[in-house]
Amino acid sequence: ITVEKEDHTVGNLVRMQLHRDDQIVFAGYKVEHPLEHRVLFKVRTSDVTTPLESFKSALNCLESECADLEIQMANKVGHMLPR
């Protein structure tokens, strides 16, 4: 699976999220060259699911976690602002 215009930041986040899935047998990534903003993922799953399904699920989980963090941050900052 190739993701364009990204680097190690996204690569490591997605890899770690994939490792949370019990159906993942192997998940890794590489950036072939530091000047190329392209991340290549290698995902191997059990027979229950496909690598692409697991990859999409990992992205959805990360999106949900980011939304939760955004809400929590907004709530904390909102409490800190003077009224």
Buried (B, 14 or more C-beta within 10 A) or exposed (E): BEBEEBBEEBBEBBBEBBEEBEBBEEBEBEBEEEEEEBBBBEBEBEEEEEBEBBBEBBBEBBEEEEEEEEEEEEEEEEEEEEE
